[in-house]
Amino acid sequence: ADFAIGCGYKYLNGGPGAPAFVWVHPRHADRFWQPLSGWWGHAAPFEFTPDYRPAPGIARYLCGTQPILSMVALECGLDVFAAAEPLGGMAALRAKSLALTDLFIALVQERCAGQGLGLATPREHAQRGSQVCLTRKQGAYAIVQALIARGVIGDFRAGDSGQHEDILRFGLTPLYTGFADVWNAVEHLRQVLATGEWQRPEFNQKQAVT
C-alpha cells in the first residue's frame, strides 16, 4: 500500500470524536502535503514564521494539538485489539466476523422468510465487512426502532428517492459479539415482523438519529 487512512471512531472503537489515522509509505512521505495543516505538522512550530513549512517525513501529516480525552478513549479501544493478539489477532477476528455475518444471514433467511426482507450485503467473503444490510420496501425505519426498544441496536438508511428499498443495517463486531447474540437478535427481528409490532405508532415517529 502507498496510503491508508481510517476512522478511529467506529473501526477502532474510539467512540464519537475519536481521531482518525493515516499511514503513508516512507517513499511518499516528503512528496505530499496534507490539506489540514496545523502547527504540530510544522517543521519549526515554535519559530512562529509567517510561512508554513511542513515537517519532514510522517510528522507533516499531523494537524493541531491532539484531543486528550478522545485519545484516552481511543487507547482503550486499541487495548481490546491488543488483547486479541494471543488469540490469533486480526486473522482470528476476521474469521469470526465472517462466521457471525454468515450466521446472521442464514438465520434471517430461515426464520424471517416471507416477511419482505432482502439482502443487500454481498455473500462473497472478500466483499463483506462486519456489517449486514437488509432491505425492505415498507416499515424499515419502524422495524429498527422496535428492535432498539428490545435492546437490539441497528440502524436505518433511506432508499434512493424511491429507486431502492430502505435499508436496515446491523454491525456484528467480532470483539464482543457472540453467536448467541446473533441468534437472539434474529429472534427479536422475527417477533417484531411476525406480530406486526413495528406498526405501533411510537415506532413510526421519526427521531433525530435513525
Secondary structure in CASP SS format (residue, H / E / C, confidence):
PFRMAT SS
TARGET T0000
AUTHOR 0000-0000-0000
METHOD secondary structure of the structure
MODEL  1
A C 1.00
D C 1.00
F E 1.00
A E 1.00
I E 1.00
G E 1.00
C C 1.00
G C 1.00
Y C 1.00
K C 1.00
Y C 1.00
L C 1.00
N C 1.00
G C 1.00
G C 1.00
P C 1.00
G C 1.00
A C 1.00
P C 1.00
A C 1.00
F E 1.00
V E 1.00
W E 1.00
V E 1.00
H C 1.00
P C 1.00
R C 1.00
H C 1.00
A C 1.00
D C 1.00
R C 1.00
F C 1.00
W C 1.00
Q C 1.00
P C 1.00
L C 1.00
S C 1.00
G C 1.00
W H 1.00
W H 1.00
G H 1.00
H E 1.00
A C 1.00
A C 1.00
P C 1.00
F C 1.00
E C 1.00
F C 1.00
T C 1.00
P C 1.00
D C 1.00
Y C 1.00
R C 1.00
P E 1.00
A C 1.00
P C 1.00
G H 1.00
I H 1.00
A H 1.00
R H 1.00
Y H 1.00
L C 1.00
C C 1.00
G C 1.00
T C 1.00
Q C 1.00
P C 1.00
I H 1.00
L H 1.00
S H 1.00
M H 1.00
V H 1.00
A H 1.00
L H 1.00
E H 1.00
C H 1.00
G H 1.00
L H 1.00
D H 1.00
V H 1.00
F H 1.00
A H 1.00
A H 1.00
A C 1.00
E H 1.00
P H 1.00
L H 1.00
G C 1.00
G H 1.00
M H 1.00
A H 1.00
A H 1.00
L H 1.00
R H 1.00
A H 1.00
K H 1.00
S H 1.00
L H 1.00
A H 1.00
L H 1.00
T H 1.00
D H 1.00
L H 1.00
F H 1.00
I H 1.00
A H 1.00
L H 1.00
V H 1.00
Q H 1.00
E H 1.00
R H 1.00
C C 1.00
A C 1.00
G C 1.00
Q C 1.00
G C 1.00
L C 1.00
G E 1.00
L E 1.00
A C 1.00
T C 1.00
P C 1.00
R C 1.00
E C 1.00
H H 1.00
A H 1.00
Q H 1.00
R C 1.00
G C 1.00
S C 1.00
Q E 1.00
V E 1.00
C E 1.00
L E 1.00
T E 1.00
R E 1.00
K C 1.00
Q C 1.00
G C 1.00
A H 1.00
Y H 1.00
A H 1.00
I H 1.00
V H 1.00
Q H 1.00
A H 1.00
L H 1.00
I H 1.00
A H 1.00
R C 1.00
G C 1.00
V C 1.00
I C 1.00
G C 1.00
D E 1.00
F E 1.00
R E 1.00
A C 1.00
G C 1.00
D C 1.00
S C 1.00
G C 1.00
Q C 1.00
H C 1.00
E C 1.00
D E 1.00
I E 1.00
L E 1.00
R E 1.00
F E 1.00
G E 1.00
L C 1.00
T C 1.00
P C 1.00
L C 1.00
Y C 1.00
T C 1.00
G C 1.00
F H 1.00
A H 1.00
D H 1.00
V H 1.00
W H 1.00
N H 1.00
A H 1.00
V H 1.00
E H 1.00
H H 1.00
L H 1.00
R H 1.00
Q H 1.00
V H 1.00
L H 1.00
A H 1.00
T H 1.00
G C 1.00
E H 1.00
W H 1.00
Q H 1.00
R C 1.00
P H 1.00
E H 1.00
F H 1.00
N H 1.00
Q C 1.00
K C 1.00
Q C 1.00
A C 1.00
V C 1.00
T C 1.00
END
